[in-house]
Amino acid sequence: MPFVSVKMLEGRTKEQKKKLIKSITASVSESLGIDENHVWVAVEEFPADEWGLGGELASDRIKAKKDGGK
């Protein structure tokens, strides 16, 4: 049974996550030629203060972008 782990910043809706899980499941099922019921997908969400990107906290980058920066 394939297990796919998705890690991302929090903030997506339940519907967006359902769509993502459905899409990943279909892709893995088709690629491996297995039944979709055998594909596991886990979504882990993290606050932007707990994620780094390019040597900075993601929260700082998001704030800078909102403020017209990077």
PyMOL Python script that loads the backbone (N, CA, C, O; Angstrom):
from pymol import cmd

cmd.read_pdbstr("""\
ATOM      1  N   MET A   1       0.827  -1.184   0.000  1.00  0.00           N
ATOM      2  CA  MET A   1       0.000   0.000   0.000  1.00  0.00           C
ATOM      3  C   MET A   1       0.874   1.251   0.000  1.00  0.00           C
ATOM      4  O   MET A   1       1.598   1.495   0.966  1.00  0.00           O
ATOM      5  N   PRO A   2       0.820   2.041  -1.058  1.00  0.00           N
ATOM      6  CA  PRO A   2       1.572   3.290  -1.075  1.00  0.00           C
ATOM      7  C   PRO A   2       1.029   4.270  -0.040  1.00  0.00           C
ATOM      8  O   PRO A   2      -0.178   4.352   0.186  1.00  0.00           O
ATOM      9  N   PHE A   3       1.931   5.003   0.574  1.00  0.00           N
ATOM     10  CA  PHE A   3       1.590   6.033   1.548  1.00  0.00           C
ATOM     11  C   PHE A   3       2.231   7.332   1.081  1.00  0.00           C
ATOM     12  O   PHE A   3       3.450   7.401   0.927  1.00  0.00           O
ATOM     13  N   VAL A   4       1.420   8.361   0.854  1.00  0.00           N
ATOM     14  CA  VAL A   4       1.913   9.652   0.399  1.00  0.00           C
ATOM     15  C   VAL A   4       1.716  10.662   1.522  1.00  0.00           C
ATOM     16  O   VAL A   4       0.621  10.784   2.071  1.00  0.00           O
ATOM     17  N   SER A   5       2.783  11.385   1.861  1.00  0.00           N
ATOM     18  CA  SER A   5       2.722  12.398   2.909  1.00  0.00           C
ATOM     19  C   SER A   5       2.866  13.778   2.277  1.00  0.00           C
ATOM     20  O   SER A   5       3.834  14.048   1.566  1.00  0.00           O
ATOM     21  N   VAL A   6       1.898  14.644   2.542  1.00  0.00           N
ATOM     22  CA  VAL A   6       1.915  16.014   2.042  1.00  0.00           C
ATOM     23  C   VAL A   6       2.073  16.937   3.239  1.00  0.00           C
ATOM     24  O   VAL A   6       1.283  16.888   4.182  1.00  0.00           O
ATOM     25  N   LYS A   7       3.093  17.774   3.195  1.00  0.00           N
ATOM     26  CA  LYS A   7       3.333  18.746   4.262  1.00  0.00           C
ATOM     27  C   LYS A   7       3.214  20.131   3.650  1.00  0.00           C
ATOM     28  O   LYS A   7       3.822  20.423   2.620  1.00  0.00           O
ATOM     29  N   MET A   8       2.417  20.986   4.300  1.00  0.00           N
ATOM     30  CA  MET A   8       2.198  22.312   3.742  1.00  0.00           C
ATOM     31  C   MET A   8       1.802  23.285   4.847  1.00  0.00           C
ATOM     32  O   MET A   8       1.453  22.893   5.961  1.00  0.00           O
ATOM     33  N   LEU A   9       1.868  24.560   4.500  1.00  0.00           N
ATOM     34  CA  LEU A   9       1.431  25.578   5.442  1.00  0.00           C
ATOM     35  C   LEU A   9      -0.072  25.473   5.623  1.00  0.00           C
ATOM     36  O   LEU A   9      -0.802  25.133   4.692  1.00  0.00           O
ATOM     37  N   GLU A  10      -0.525  25.769   6.838  1.00  0.00           N
ATOM     38  CA  GLU A  10      -1.951  25.722   7.106  1.00  0.00           C
ATOM     39  C   GLU A  10      -2.665  26.841   6.367  1.00  0.00           C
ATOM     40  O   GLU A  10      -2.055  27.820   5.938  1.00  0.00           O
ATOM     41  N   GLY A  11      -3.978  26.669   6.231  1.00  0.00           N
ATOM     42  CA  GLY A  11      -4.765  27.731   5.615  1.00  0.00           C
ATOM     43  C   GLY A  11      -5.647  27.283   4.473  1.00  0.00           C
ATOM     44  O   GLY A  11      -6.480  28.056   3.999  1.00  0.00           O
ATOM     45  N   ARG A  12      -5.485  26.043   4.015  1.00  0.00           N
ATOM     46  CA  ARG A  12      -6.350  25.559   2.943  1.00  0.00           C
ATOM     47  C   ARG A  12      -7.683  25.118   3.534  1.00  0.00           C
ATOM     48  O   ARG A  12      -7.764  24.739   4.702  1.00  0.00           O
ATOM     49  N   THR A  13      -8.718  25.172   2.715  1.00  0.00           N
ATOM     50  CA  THR A  13     -10.036  24.738   3.168  1.00  0.00           C
ATOM     51  C   THR A  13     -10.133  23.217   3.143  1.00  0.00           C
ATOM     52  O   THR A  13      -9.315  22.533   2.528  1.00  0.00           O
ATOM     53  N   LYS A  14     -11.147  22.709   3.824  1.00  0.00           N
ATOM     54  CA  LYS A  14     -11.406  21.272   3.809  1.00  0.00           C
ATOM     55  C   LYS A  14     -11.642  20.807   2.384  1.00  0.00           C
ATOM     56  O   LYS A  14     -11.162  19.743   1.993  1.00  0.00           O
ATOM     57  N   GLU A  15     -12.370  21.583   1.606  1.00  0.00           N
ATOM     58  CA  GLU A  15     -12.653  21.213   0.207  1.00  0.00           C
ATOM     59  C   GLU A  15     -11.378  21.153  -0.631  1.00  0.00           C
ATOM     60  O   GLU A  15     -11.236  20.264  -1.470  1.00  0.00           O
ATOM     61  N   GLN A  16     -10.453  22.081  -0.417  1.00  0.00           N
ATOM     62  CA  GLN A  16      -9.179  22.055  -1.145  1.00  0.00           C
ATOM     63  C   GLN A  16      -8.386  20.797  -0.795  1.00  0.00           C
ATOM     64  O   GLN A  16      -7.790  20.166  -1.668  1.00  0.00           O
ATOM     65  N   LYS A  17      -8.384  20.441   0.491  1.00  0.00           N
ATOM     66  CA  LYS A  17      -7.650  19.239   0.911  1.00  0.00           C
ATOM     67  C   LYS A  17      -8.303  17.979   0.357  1.00  0.00           C
ATOM     68  O   LYS A  17      -7.604  17.049  -0.045  1.00  0.00           O
ATOM     69  N   LYS A  18      -9.621  17.936   0.329  1.00  0.00           N
ATOM     70  CA  LYS A  18     -10.320  16.779  -0.247  1.00  0.00           C
ATOM     71  C   LYS A  18      -9.967  16.624  -1.727  1.00  0.00           C
ATOM     72  O   LYS A  18      -9.727  15.515  -2.205  1.00  0.00           O
ATOM     73  N   LYS A  19      -9.938  17.757  -2.450  1.00  0.00           N
ATOM     74  CA  LYS A  19      -9.593  17.738  -3.875  1.00  0.00           C
ATOM     75  C   LYS A  19      -8.152  17.261  -4.078  1.00  0.00           C
ATOM     76  O   LYS A  19      -7.877  16.472  -4.982  1.00  0.00           O
ATOM     77  N   LEU A  20      -7.239  17.741  -3.239  1.00  0.00           N
ATOM     78  CA  LEU A  20      -5.836  17.336  -3.314  1.00  0.00           C
ATOM     79  C   LEU A  20      -5.693  15.836  -3.080  1.00  0.00           C
ATOM     80  O   LEU A  20      -5.016  15.145  -3.841  1.00  0.00           O
ATOM     81  N   ILE A  21      -6.330  15.337  -2.029  1.00  0.00           N
ATOM     82  CA  ILE A  21      -6.251  13.911  -1.698  1.00  0.00           C
ATOM     83  C   ILE A  21      -6.825  13.068  -2.827  1.00  0.00           C
ATOM     84  O   ILE A  21      -6.258  12.034  -3.180  1.00  0.00           O
ATOM     85  N   LYS A  22      -7.939  13.498  -3.393  1.00  0.00           N
ATOM     86  CA  LYS A  22      -8.559  12.754  -4.505  1.00  0.00           C
ATOM     87  C   LYS A  22      -7.622  12.704  -5.712  1.00  0.00           C
ATOM     88  O   LYS A  22      -7.464  11.661  -6.346  1.00  0.00           O
ATOM     89  N   SER A  23      -7.006  13.843  -6.017  1.00  0.00           N
ATOM     90  CA  SER A  23      -6.107  13.932  -7.163  1.00  0.00           C
ATOM     91  C   SER A  23      -4.859  13.062  -6.976  1.00  0.00           C
ATOM     92  O   SER A  23      -4.458  12.343  -7.891  1.00  0.00           O
ATOM     93  N   ILE A  24      -4.253  13.129  -5.799  1.00  0.00           N
ATOM     94  CA  ILE A  24      -3.069  12.316  -5.516  1.00  0.00           C
ATOM     95  C   ILE A  24      -3.413  10.836  -5.574  1.00  0.00           C
ATOM     96  O   ILE A  24      -2.673  10.041  -6.154  1.00  0.00           O
ATOM     97  N   THR A  25      -4.535  10.470  -4.972  1.00  0.00           N
ATOM     98  CA  THR A  25      -4.967   9.076  -4.964  1.00  0.00           C
ATOM     99  C   THR A  25      -5.148   8.554  -6.383  1.00  0.00           C
ATOM    100  O   THR A  25      -4.671   7.467  -6.710  1.00  0.00           O
ATOM    101  N   ALA A  26      -5.827   9.314  -7.221  1.00  0.00           N
ATOM    102  CA  ALA A  26      -6.058   8.896  -8.605  1.00  0.00           C
ATOM    103  C   ALA A  26      -4.744   8.746  -9.363  1.00  0.00           C
ATOM    104  O   ALA A  26      -4.564   7.789 -10.116  1.00  0.00           O
ATOM    105  N   SER A  27      -3.829   9.691  -9.164  1.00  0.00           N
ATOM    106  CA  SER A  27      -2.548   9.653  -9.862  1.00  0.00           C
ATOM    107  C   SER A  27      -1.714   8.437  -9.455  1.00  0.00           C
ATOM    108  O   SER A  27      -1.160   7.744 -10.309  1.00  0.00           O
ATOM    109  N   VAL A  28      -1.628   8.185  -8.157  1.00  0.00           N
ATOM    110  CA  VAL A  28      -0.851   7.037  -7.674  1.00  0.00           C
ATOM    111  C   VAL A  28      -1.493   5.733  -8.147  1.00  0.00           C
ATOM    112  O   VAL A  28      -0.798   4.812  -8.577  1.00  0.00           O
ATOM    113  N   SER A  29      -2.797   5.664  -8.066  1.00  0.00           N
ATOM    114  CA  SER A  29      -3.518   4.470  -8.503  1.00  0.00           C
ATOM    115  C   SER A  29      -3.253   4.170  -9.977  1.00  0.00           C
ATOM    116  O   SER A  29      -2.957   3.033 -10.347  1.00  0.00           O
ATOM    117  N   GLU A  30      -3.363   5.195 -10.807  1.00  0.00           N
ATOM    118  CA  GLU A  30      -3.140   5.028 -12.242  1.00  0.00           C
ATOM    119  C   GLU A  30      -1.680   4.688 -12.537  1.00  0.00           C
ATOM    120  O   GLU A  30      -1.399   3.792 -13.333  1.00  0.00           O
ATOM    121  N   SER A  31      -0.763   5.394 -11.907  1.00  0.00           N
ATOM    122  CA  SER A  31       0.665   5.184 -12.160  1.00  0.00           C
ATOM    123  C   SER A  31       1.131   3.784 -11.781  1.00  0.00           C
ATOM    124  O   SER A  31       1.960   3.196 -12.475  1.00  0.00           O
ATOM    125  N   LEU A  32       0.599   3.247 -10.679  1.00  0.00           N
ATOM    126  CA  LEU A  32       1.034   1.944 -10.187  1.00  0.00           C
ATOM    127  C   LEU A  32       0.106   0.803 -10.593  1.00  0.00           C
ATOM    128  O   LEU A  32       0.406  -0.369 -10.362  1.00  0.00           O
ATOM    129  N   GLY A  33      -1.014   1.156 -11.194  1.00  0.00           N
ATOM    130  CA  GLY A  33      -1.958   0.124 -11.621  1.00  0.00           C
ATOM    131  C   GLY A  33      -2.586  -0.607 -10.442  1.00  0.00           C
ATOM    132  O   GLY A  33      -2.757  -1.826 -10.472  1.00  0.00           O
ATOM    133  N   ILE A  34      -2.927   0.153  -9.400  1.00  0.00           N
ATOM    134  CA  ILE A  34      -3.534  -0.455  -8.216  1.00  0.00           C
ATOM    135  C   ILE A  34      -4.882   0.202  -7.928  1.00  0.00           C
ATOM    136  O   ILE A  34      -5.184   1.277  -8.446  1.00  0.00           O
ATOM    137  N   ASP A  35      -5.673  -0.449  -7.108  1.00  0.00           N
ATOM    138  CA  ASP A  35      -6.968   0.082  -6.712  1.00  0.00           C
ATOM    139  C   ASP A  35      -6.780   1.312  -5.818  1.00  0.00           C
ATOM    140  O   ASP A  35      -5.886   1.336  -4.973  1.00  0.00           O
ATOM    141  N   GLU A  36      -7.612   2.315  -6.005  1.00  0.00           N
ATOM    142  CA  GLU A  36      -7.525   3.539  -5.205  1.00  0.00           C
ATOM    143  C   GLU A  36      -7.675   3.268  -3.710  1.00  0.00           C
ATOM    144  O   GLU A  36      -7.140   4.013  -2.889  1.00  0.00           O
ATOM    145  N   ASN A  37      -8.391   2.221  -3.357  1.00  0.00           N
ATOM    146  CA  ASN A  37      -8.589   1.889  -1.945  1.00  0.00           C
ATOM    147  C   ASN A  37      -7.301   1.466  -1.245  1.00  0.00           C
ATOM    148  O   ASN A  37      -7.273   1.328  -0.022  1.00  0.00           O
ATOM    149  N   HIS A  38      -6.247   1.264  -2.012  1.00  0.00           N
ATOM    150  CA  HIS A  38      -4.973   0.843  -1.431  1.00  0.00           C
ATOM    151  C   HIS A  38      -3.985   2.006  -1.282  1.00  0.00           C
ATOM    152  O   HIS A  38      -2.843   1.809  -0.870  1.00  0.00           O
ATOM    153  N   VAL A  39      -4.433   3.208  -1.620  1.00  0.00           N
ATOM    154  CA  VAL A  39      -3.564   4.391  -1.554  1.00  0.00           C
ATOM    155  C   VAL A  39      -3.906   5.210  -0.305  1.00  0.00           C
ATOM    156  O   VAL A  39      -5.054   5.606  -0.101  1.00  0.00           O
ATOM    157  N   TRP A  40      -2.905   5.449   0.509  1.00  0.00           N
ATOM    158  CA  TRP A  40      -3.066   6.259   1.714  1.00  0.00           C
ATOM    159  C   TRP A  40      -2.441   7.631   1.472  1.00  0.00           C
ATOM    160  O   TRP A  40      -1.356   7.728   0.898  1.00  0.00           O
ATOM    161  N   VAL A  41      -3.121   8.685   1.906  1.00  0.00           N
ATOM    162  CA  VAL A  41      -2.593  10.044   1.796  1.00  0.00           C
ATOM    163  C   VAL A  41      -2.771  10.735   3.148  1.00  0.00           C
ATOM    164  O   VAL A  41      -3.865  10.743   3.712  1.00  0.00           O
ATOM    165  N   ALA A  42      -1.697  11.309   3.656  1.00  0.00           N
ATOM    166  CA  ALA A  42      -1.755  12.066   4.908  1.00  0.00           C
ATOM    167  C   ALA A  42      -1.385  13.515   4.620  1.00  0.00           C
ATOM    168  O   ALA A  42      -0.411  13.790   3.918  1.00  0.00           O
ATOM    169  N   VAL A  43      -2.159  14.427   5.159  1.00  0.00           N
ATOM    170  CA  VAL A  43      -1.878  15.851   5.013  1.00  0.00           C
ATOM    171  C   VAL A  43      -1.510  16.407   6.374  1.00  0.00           C
ATOM    172  O   VAL A  43      -2.279  16.306   7.330  1.00  0.00           O
ATOM    173  N   GLU A  44      -0.329  16.995   6.452  1.00  0.00           N
ATOM    174  CA  GLU A  44       0.126  17.643   7.684  1.00  0.00           C
ATOM    175  C   GLU A  44       0.237  19.137   7.411  1.00  0.00           C
ATOM    176  O   GLU A  44       0.857  19.562   6.437  1.00  0.00           O
ATOM    177  N   GLU A  45      -0.368  19.913   8.276  1.00  0.00           N
ATOM    178  CA  GLU A  45      -0.308  21.358   8.121  1.00  0.00           C
ATOM    179  C   GLU A  45       0.511  21.972   9.252  1.00  0.00           C
ATOM    180  O   GLU A  45       0.480  21.515  10.394  1.00  0.00           O
ATOM    181  N   PHE A  46       1.239  23.016   8.894  1.00  0.00           N
ATOM    182  CA  PHE A  46       2.101  23.680   9.866  1.00  0.00           C
ATOM    183  C   PHE A  46       1.820  25.174   9.867  1.00  0.00           C
ATOM    184  O   PHE A  46       1.571  25.761   8.814  1.00  0.00           O
ATOM    185  N   PRO A  47       1.859  25.794  11.047  1.00  0.00           N
ATOM    186  CA  PRO A  47       1.759  27.256  11.098  1.00  0.00           C
ATOM    187  C   PRO A  47       2.980  27.872  10.405  1.00  0.00           C
ATOM    188  O   PRO A  47       4.068  27.297  10.412  1.00  0.00           O
ATOM    189  N   ALA A  48       2.784  29.032   9.817  1.00  0.00           N
ATOM    190  CA  ALA A  48       3.876  29.693   9.088  1.00  0.00           C
ATOM    191  C   ALA A  48       5.061  30.031   9.984  1.00  0.00           C
ATOM    192  O   ALA A  48       6.174  30.206   9.489  1.00  0.00           O
ATOM    193  N   ASP A  49       4.841  30.126  11.298  1.00  0.00           N
ATOM    194  CA  ASP A  49       5.941  30.396  12.230  1.00  0.00           C
ATOM    195  C   ASP A  49       6.815  29.163  12.468  1.00  0.00           C
ATOM    196  O   ASP A  49       7.882  29.265  13.072  1.00  0.00           O
ATOM    197  N   GLU A  50       6.369  28.014  12.000  1.00  0.00           N
ATOM    198  CA  GLU A  50       7.121  26.770  12.201  1.00  0.00           C
ATOM    199  C   GLU A  50       7.694  26.218  10.893  1.00  0.00           C
ATOM    200  O   GLU A  50       8.063  25.046  10.823  1.00  0.00           O
ATOM    201  N   TRP A  51       7.768  27.045   9.879  1.00  0.00           N
ATOM    202  CA  TRP A  51       8.236  26.591   8.571  1.00  0.00           C
ATOM    203  C   TRP A  51       9.234  27.598   8.050  1.00  0.00           C
ATOM    204  O   TRP A  51       9.007  28.805   8.132  1.00  0.00           O
ATOM    205  N   GLY A  52      10.330  27.114   7.517  1.00  0.00           N
ATOM    206  CA  GLY A  52      11.334  28.006   6.961  1.00  0.00           C
ATOM    207  C   GLY A  52      11.421  27.876   5.460  1.00  0.00           C
ATOM    208  O   GLY A  52      11.183  26.803   4.905  1.00  0.00           O
ATOM    209  N   LEU A  53      11.761  28.969   4.805  1.00  0.00           N
ATOM    210  CA  LEU A  53      11.906  28.988   3.355  1.00  0.00           C
ATOM    211  C   LEU A  53      12.985  29.999   3.005  1.00  0.00           C
ATOM    212  O   LEU A  53      12.858  31.180   3.326  1.00  0.00           O
ATOM    213  N   GLY A  54      14.032  29.551   2.356  1.00  0.00           N
ATOM    214  CA  GLY A  54      15.102  30.461   1.965  1.00  0.00           C
ATOM    215  C   GLY A  54      15.806  31.110   3.141  1.00  0.00           C
ATOM    216  O   GLY A  54      16.273  32.244   3.042  1.00  0.00           O
ATOM    217  N   GLY A  55      15.882  30.392   4.255  1.00  0.00           N
ATOM    218  CA  GLY A  55      16.568  30.915   5.418  1.00  0.00           C
ATOM    219  C   GLY A  55      15.738  31.849   6.282  1.00  0.00           C
ATOM    220  O   GLY A  55      16.253  32.454   7.223  1.00  0.00           O
ATOM    221  N   GLU A  56      14.456  31.968   5.966  1.00  0.00           N
ATOM    222  CA  GLU A  56      13.571  32.850   6.724  1.00  0.00           C
ATOM    223  C   GLU A  56      12.341  32.076   7.185  1.00  0.00           C
ATOM    224  O   GLU A  56      11.998  31.036   6.623  1.00  0.00           O
ATOM    225  N   LEU A  57      11.686  32.598   8.215  1.00  0.00           N
ATOM    226  CA  LEU A  57      10.404  32.034   8.589  1.00  0.00           C
ATOM    227  C   LEU A  57       9.398  32.318   7.480  1.00  0.00           C
ATOM    228  O   LEU A  57       9.375  33.413   6.918  1.00  0.00           O
ATOM    229  N   ALA A  58       8.586  31.349   7.176  1.00  0.00           N
ATOM    230  CA  ALA A  58       7.565  31.547   6.147  1.00  0.00           C
ATOM    231  C   ALA A  58       6.638  32.699   6.528  1.00  0.00           C
ATOM    232  O   ALA A  58       6.190  33.449   5.661  1.00  0.00           O
ATOM    233  N   SER A  59       6.352  32.840   7.816  1.00  0.00           N
ATOM    234  CA  SER A  59       5.471  33.933   8.266  1.00  0.00           C
ATOM    235  C   SER A  59       6.064  35.297   7.924  1.00  0.00           C
ATOM    236  O   SER A  59       5.330  36.215   7.560  1.00  0.00           O
ATOM    237  N   ASP A  60       7.382  35.439   8.038  1.00  0.00           N
ATOM    238  CA  ASP A  60       8.032  36.707   7.696  1.00  0.00           C
ATOM    239  C   ASP A  60       7.954  36.968   6.193  1.00  0.00           C
ATOM    240  O   ASP A  60       7.728  38.101   5.766  1.00  0.00           O
ATOM    241  N   ARG A  61       8.140  35.928   5.401  1.00  0.00           N
ATOM    242  CA  ARG A  61       8.067  36.085   3.940  1.00  0.00           C
ATOM    243  C   ARG A  61       6.655  36.440   3.500  1.00  0.00           C
ATOM    244  O   ARG A  61       6.461  37.272   2.614  1.00  0.00           O
ATOM    245  N   ILE A  62       5.668  35.800   4.127  1.00  0.00           N
ATOM    246  CA  ILE A  62       4.268  36.090   3.799  1.00  0.00           C
ATOM    247  C   ILE A  62       3.937  37.538   4.161  1.00  0.00           C
ATOM    248  O   ILE A  62       3.285  38.243   3.390  1.00  0.00           O
ATOM    249  N   LYS A  63       4.388  37.976   5.333  1.00  0.00           N
ATOM    250  CA  LYS A  63       4.130  39.346   5.770  1.00  0.00           C
ATOM    251  C   LYS A  63       4.804  40.347   4.822  1.00  0.00           C
ATOM    252  O   LYS A  63       4.208  41.357   4.449  1.00  0.00           O
ATOM    253  N   ALA A  64       6.038  40.056   4.442  1.00  0.00           N
ATOM    254  CA  ALA A  64       6.758  40.963   3.538  1.00  0.00           C
ATOM    255  C   ALA A  64       6.045  41.059   2.194  1.00  0.00           C
ATOM    256  O   ALA A  64       5.959  42.137   1.605  1.00  0.00           O
ATOM    257  N   LYS A  65       5.542  39.946   1.720  1.00  0.00           N
ATOM    258  CA  LYS A  65       4.833  39.940   0.436  1.00  0.00           C
ATOM    259  C   LYS A  65       3.548  40.755   0.538  1.00  0.00           C
ATOM    260  O   LYS A  65       3.206  41.505  -0.376  1.00  0.00           O
ATOM    261  N   LYS A  66       2.836  40.603   1.658  1.00  0.00           N
ATOM    262  CA  LYS A  66       1.603  41.392   1.865  1.00  0.00           C
ATOM    263  C   LYS A  66       1.905  42.874   1.973  1.00  0.00           C
ATOM    264  O   LYS A  66       1.101  43.713   1.567  1.00  0.00           O
ATOM    265  N   ASP A  67       3.076  43.194   2.528  1.00  0.00           N
ATOM    266  CA  ASP A  67       3.471  44.593   2.715  1.00  0.00           C
ATOM    267  C   ASP A  67       4.097  45.177   1.449  1.00  0.00           C
ATOM    268  O   ASP A  67       4.523  46.332   1.449  1.00  0.00           O
ATOM    269  N   GLY A  68       4.156  44.386   0.362  1.00  0.00           N
ATOM    270  CA  GLY A  68       4.690  44.885  -0.897  1.00  0.00           C
ATOM    271  C   GLY A  68       6.166  44.585  -1.104  1.00  0.00           C
ATOM    272  O   GLY A  68       6.778  45.098  -2.041  1.00  0.00           O
ATOM    273  N   GLY A  69       6.737  43.767  -0.247  1.00  0.00           N
ATOM    274  CA  GLY A  69       8.168  43.409  -0.363  1.00  0.00           C
ATOM    275  C   GLY A  69       8.373  42.277  -1.329  1.00  0.00           C
ATOM    276  O   GLY A  69       7.701  42.183  -2.356  1.00  0.00           O
ATOM    277  N   LYS A  70       9.328  41.399  -0.983  1.00  0.00           N
ATOM    278  CA  LYS A  70       9.732  40.260  -1.816  1.00  0.00           C
ATOM    279  C   LYS A  70       8.563  39.534  -2.401  1.00  0.00           C
ATOM    280  O   LYS A  70       8.743  38.554  -3.124  1.00  0.00           O
TER     281      LYS A  70
END
""", "prot")
cmd.dss("prot")
cmd.show_as("cartoon", "prot")
cmd.util.cbc("prot")
cmd.orient("prot")
